Amino acid sequence: MKTSIIRAGERYFGVEITADGRLVVAERGQGSRVLTAAFPAGDGGTQALRAHIERESGHPHVCITACGAAALALATALIPVPGVEVTLVSARAIGGETSGAPEGRAERLARLAERLF
């Protein structure tokens, strides 16, 4: 298993898209949790998340649960963020669990982002 190389100032984001379209985000930096937040469904939430990611890191790493059109739309919205790296991840990559709290899945995605990048 690859261990993470924690780089100063870099942030790692895990994004779980809920059934109702909300974006649940876990953010990690310097090897620990920085923030867990939810953004509303729709373009407003997507743009707010994009602005947050752009503001928080010069080289953000984002893992998004691959769940169809919503994940592709979010990934496309994040592409203009300078230095961003986006990975769409299957549920199997974070333990295959589709039940449970979206905050927990977002945290597992953020930890995966640390290991991948």
C-alpha positions as CSV (number, residue, x, y, z in Angstrom):
1,M,0.0,0.0,0.0
2,K,1.3,3.4,-0.9
3,T,1.8,5.8,2.0
4,S,0.9,9.4,1.6
5,I,3.5,12.1,1.2
6,I,2.1,15.1,3.1
7,R,3.1,18.3,1.4
8,A,2.9,21.6,3.2
9,G,-0.1,23.7,2.1
10,E,-1.7,21.0,0.0
11,R,-5.3,20.0,0.7
12,Y,-7.1,16.7,0.0
13,F,-10.8,16.7,-0.5
14,G,-13.3,13.8,-0.5
15,V,-16.7,14.5,-2.0
16,E,-19.7,12.3,-1.6
17,I,-22.8,13.2,-3.6
18,T,-25.9,12.2,-1.7
19,A,-29.1,10.8,-3.2
20,D,-30.7,14.3,-3.0
21,G,-27.7,15.9,-4.8
22,R,-26.0,17.6,-1.7
23,L,-22.2,17.6,-1.8
24,V,-20.7,16.3,1.5
25,V,-17.1,17.3,1.7
26,A,-14.3,16.2,3.9
27,E,-11.1,18.2,3.8
28,R,-7.7,17.0,5.1
29,G,-4.4,18.9,5.4
30,Q,-1.1,18.1,7.1
31,G,-2.3,14.6,7.8
32,S,-5.5,15.4,9.8
33,R,-9.1,16.5,9.3
34,V,-9.5,20.2,8.6
35,L,-13.2,20.4,7.8
36,T,-16.4,18.4,7.1
37,A,-19.1,20.4,5.4
38,A,-22.2,20.1,3.1
39,F,-22.9,22.2,0.1
40,P,-26.5,22.4,-1.3
41,A,-27.6,20.5,-4.4
42,G,-27.4,22.4,-7.8
43,D,-25.2,24.9,-9.4
44,G,-25.0,27.2,-6.4
45,G,-23.6,24.4,-4.2
46,T,-21.2,23.3,-7.0
47,Q,-19.9,26.9,-7.4
48,A,-19.6,27.4,-3.7
49,L,-17.5,24.2,-3.4
50,R,-15.4,25.2,-6.3
51,A,-14.7,28.6,-4.7
52,H,-13.8,26.9,-1.4
53,I,-11.4,24.5,-3.0
54,E,-9.7,27.2,-5.1
55,R,-9.4,29.4,-2.0
56,E,-7.9,26.7,0.3
57,S,-5.2,25.2,-1.8
58,G,-2.8,26.0,-4.6
59,H,-2.7,22.3,-5.6
60,P,-5.9,20.7,-4.5
61,H,-6.5,16.9,-4.8
62,V,-10.1,15.8,-5.0
63,C,-11.6,12.4,-5.0
64,I,-15.3,12.2,-5.9
65,T,-17.5,9.1,-5.6
66,A,-18.3,8.1,-9.2
67,C,-22.1,8.2,-9.3
68,G,-23.0,9.1,-12.9
69,A,-23.9,12.5,-14.3
70,A,-23.6,14.3,-11.0
71,A,-20.0,13.3,-10.5
72,L,-19.1,14.2,-14.1
73,A,-20.7,17.6,-13.8
74,L,-18.8,18.3,-10.5
75,A,-15.5,17.1,-12.0
76,T,-16.1,19.3,-15.1
77,A,-16.9,22.3,-12.8
78,L,-13.6,21.8,-10.9
79,I,-11.4,21.6,-14.0
80,P,-10.8,25.4,-14.2
81,V,-9.4,25.4,-10.7
82,P,-5.6,26.0,-11.0
83,G,-3.5,23.0,-10.2
84,V,-6.5,20.7,-9.4
85,E,-6.3,17.0,-9.7
86,V,-9.6,15.2,-9.7
87,T,-10.2,11.5,-9.5
88,L,-13.5,9.7,-9.8
89,V,-13.6,6.7,-7.5
90,S,-15.9,3.7,-7.4
91,A,-17.6,2.8,-4.1
92,R,-15.5,-0.3,-4.0
93,A,-12.3,1.8,-3.6
94,I,-13.6,3.1,-0.3
95,G,-14.9,-0.2,1.0
96,G,-17.9,-0.6,-1.2
97,E,-20.2,0.8,1.3
98,T,-23.2,2.7,-0.1
99,S,-25.0,2.8,3.2
100,G,-24.0,4.8,6.3
101,A,-23.2,8.4,6.8
102,P,-22.1,10.4,3.8
103,E,-19.6,12.2,6.1
104,G,-17.8,8.9,6.7
105,R,-17.6,8.1,3.0
106,A,-16.4,11.6,2.3
107,E,-13.7,11.2,4.9
108,R,-12.6,7.9,3.4
109,L,-12.4,9.6,0.0
110,A,-10.2,12.4,1.4
111,R,-7.9,9.8,3.0
112,L,-7.7,8.1,-0.4
113,A,-6.7,11.4,-2.0
114,E,-3.8,11.7,0.5
115,R,-2.6,8.2,-0.5
116,L,-3.1,8.7,-4.3
117,F,-1.3,12.0,-4.6
